Amino acid sequence: MSKIEKTAIILVNIGTPDKPDTKSVAAFLGEFLADTRVIEGTGLRRWLWLFILKFIVLQTRPKKVAKLYKQIWQQDSPMRNILNKQVAALQKNLDDQYKVPAKVYGSMTYGAKNLTYLLDQLQGEGYQQVFVIPMFPQYSATSTGAVYDKVACFQKRAREVLDVRILKSYYNDVNFIKALTQSLESHWHRQPAADKTIFSYHGIPQQYADAGDPYQQHCLQTTELVKTEIRKGEFAAQAENITSTFQSRFGVTQWIKPYTDKYLLQLGNEKVTAVDVICPAFSADCLETLEEIAQTNKALFIESGGQQYRYIEALNDNPLFIECLFKIVQQQAGDWLGDKIES
């Protein structure tokens, strides 16, 4: 048998401040919002944005955001805590089935010791093969595209490049769809389904979608695939009450619609009494789900006339989701995994 090369699997999320304080939030936002993947622009437009970022945004926004992080902080950020659990769970699946299992790592696109740093470390430890899994189901240049950039940054300055594979998306993966469907149906088994179920996805500026970013189409396809699964089971009728919306707008430009907060206001004004909300673009609960959706948007709905608002947690380390990741690893990097343990 030929020698098995050292293989690493990296789960990559977007990033998080190191602490829930103004300084840490400012450092994170400064790096995140300066990336041209996130805020596009060249020439004068680029210069103007960097001026606004430094002298306006980073002078005001970090203090407000730090207060929000403090509401959800659990010794570390929820995103990092959950990423660590996802890494451990996927590692166990590999350990249970392979004689020489690949090593699973967690990393972030932005922040200290980000993906480029980790790739440097792995090369120094003798790894030759790396499978990178951006934890964003639906592809967008603003999220997954930035992961490709980090890998390219490492490869560009490496004398001997690593053999790297990157998962582009998994928005239509059958196991991902089943995990989302089970999450909804389990929720409905515990309590009656609401009048409306909202699939709230992180938004992107409309101009990005107009320029060809497939993110919006990927989100809508995820919703339709889940609805198709739901129609096969006991909650079939609930599929017709599902709507896709988009959250987390930033700045004054138009973003893809409908907006989650505006839609909730509309439902409250229309005397819809109960809503369920799930966020299928988020593989881990974070500020945008635990604060924006579970708290701020809940208050918005109740204040506008609604009565019951239930947030359904992200897939996090749900066993079905970990199984989804495991099968993706087998499909995309199975030739790197070596021999299975005989049962």
FENPE-V126635 format. One record per residue. N is the residue number from 1. D_CENTER is the distance of its C-alpha to the mean C-alpha in Angstrom with 2 decimals. Layout:
# FENPE-V126635
[[N	D_CENTER] [N	D_CENTER]]
This chain:
# FENPE-V126635
[[1	38.92] [2	37.26] [3	35.47] [4	31.77] [5	29.80] [6	27.43] [7	23.92] [8	20.64] [9	17.18] [10	14.35] [11	10.83] [12	9.04] [13	6.28] [14	7.08] [15	9.96] [16	12.05] [17	15.78] [18	18.17] [19	19.97] [20	19.88] [21	22.69] [22	23.48] [23	24.11] [24	20.87] [25	18.79] [26	21.03] [27	20.54] [28	16.74] [29	16.90] [30	19.79] [31	18.03] [32	14.82] [33	16.96] [34	19.58] [35	17.52] [36	18.98] [37	15.76] [38	14.54] [39	18.05] [40	20.26] [41	23.97] [42	27.00] [43	30.47] [44	31.56] [45	28.39] [46	26.42] [47	29.10] [48	29.08] [49	25.35] [50	25.66] [51	28.68] [52	26.93] [53	23.98] [54	26.46] [55	29.12] [56	27.46] [57	23.70] [58	23.80] [59	27.02] [60	25.75] [61	22.02] [62	21.36] [63	23.87] [64	22.35] [65	18.77] [66	20.25] [67	21.95] [68	18.79] [69	17.22] [70	20.53] [71	20.15] [72	17.17] [73	17.95] [74	18.95] [75	20.86] [76	17.65] [77	14.36] [78	12.54] [79	9.39] [80	11.99] [81	14.01] [82	11.55] [83	10.62] [84	14.42] [85	14.97] [86	12.77] [87	14.78] [88	17.97] [89	17.56] [90	16.90] [91	19.78] [92	22.02] [93	21.57] [94	22.62] [95	25.41] [96	26.76] [97	27.18] [98	27.95] [99	30.96] [100	29.36] [101	25.62] [102	23.14] [103	21.69] [104	18.00] [105	16.47] [106	13.37] [107	12.74] [108	11.03] [109	11.44] [110	13.43] [111	15.86] [112	18.74] [113	18.91] [114	15.97] [115	15.52] [116	18.88] [117	20.59] [118	19.44] [119	20.67] [120	23.91] [121	24.27] [122	23.75] [123	26.32] [124	28.69] [125	28.42] [126	29.43] [127	26.33] [128	26.87] [129	24.04] [130	20.31] [131	17.57] [132	14.23] [133	11.10] [134	8.07] [135	5.20] [136	4.18] [137	6.88] [138	8.57] [139	10.13] [140	10.84] [141	13.16] [142	11.46] [143	8.37] [144	9.49] [145	12.99] [146	12.88] [147	12.25] [148	15.31] [149	17.13] [150	16.79] [151	18.16] [152	20.83] [153	21.78] [154	22.55] [155	24.37] [156	26.41] [157	28.05] [158	28.45] [159	31.97] [160	30.87] [161	27.40] [162	25.22] [163	24.67] [164	20.94] [165	19.00] [166	15.47] [167	13.50] [168	12.92] [169	11.01] [170	11.36] [171	11.15] [172	14.82] [173	15.14] [174	17.77] [175	16.53] [176	13.01] [177	15.03] [178	17.42] [179	15.01] [180	13.78] [181	17.48] [182	18.73] [183	16.49] [184	18.08] [185	21.49] [186	21.59] [187	20.94] [188	23.74] [189	26.00] [190	25.86] [191	26.67] [192	27.69] [193	25.19] [194	25.01] [195	26.65] [196	23.40] [197	19.89] [198	17.22] [199	13.95] [200	12.30] [201	9.65] [202	8.75] [203	11.89] [204	13.40] [205	17.14] [206	19.45] [207	21.20] [208	18.26] [209	18.22] [210	22.01] [211	21.99] [212	20.32] [213	16.54] [214	15.73] [215	12.42] [216	14.39] [217	16.30] [218	13.45] [219	12.14] [220	15.78] [221	16.43] [222	13.82] [223	15.66] [224	18.99] [225	18.43] [226	17.60] [227	20.64] [228	22.71] [229	21.98] [230	22.80] [231	26.03] [232	27.20] [233	27.36] [234	29.02] [235	26.70] [236	27.35] [237	28.54] [238	25.28] [239	23.61] [240	25.65] [241	24.29] [242	20.64] [243	19.50] [244	16.42] [245	15.84] [246	13.74] [247	13.15] [248	12.90] [249	15.75] [250	17.26] [251	20.82] [252	23.52] [253	22.63] [254	21.82] [255	18.25] [256	17.54] [257	19.08] [258	19.70] [259	18.37] [260	17.17] [261	19.60] [262	22.44] [263	22.11] [264	22.29] [265	25.34] [266	26.84] [267	26.48] [268	28.05] [269	30.87] [270	31.44] [271	32.00] [272	29.15] [273	29.24] [274	26.10] [275	22.45] [276	19.57] [277	16.02] [278	12.85] [279	9.31] [280	8.28] [281	5.36] [282	3.59] [283	4.58] [284	6.32] [285	8.52] [286	9.01] [287	11.43] [288	10.15] [289	10.47] [290	13.29] [291	15.32] [292	14.76] [293	14.45] [294	16.31] [295	18.97] [296	19.58] [297	19.08] [298	20.96] [299	23.81] [300	23.84] [301	24.31] [302	26.92] [303	28.80] [304	29.06] [305	30.74] [306	28.21] [307	28.97] [308	26.17] [309	22.44] [310	20.17] [311	16.45] [312	15.14] [313	12.78] [314	9.38] [315	10.23] [316	9.99] [317	13.04] [318	14.64] [319	17.24] [320	16.58] [321	12.97] [322	14.43] [323	17.16] [324	14.88] [325	13.60] [326	17.28] [327	18.62] [328	16.40] [329	17.85] [330	21.25] [331	21.05] [332	19.81] [333	21.53] [334	24.12] [335	26.96] [336	25.77] [337	25.76] [338	29.53] [339	31.58] [340	30.53] [341	32.30] [342	35.13] [343	35.08]]
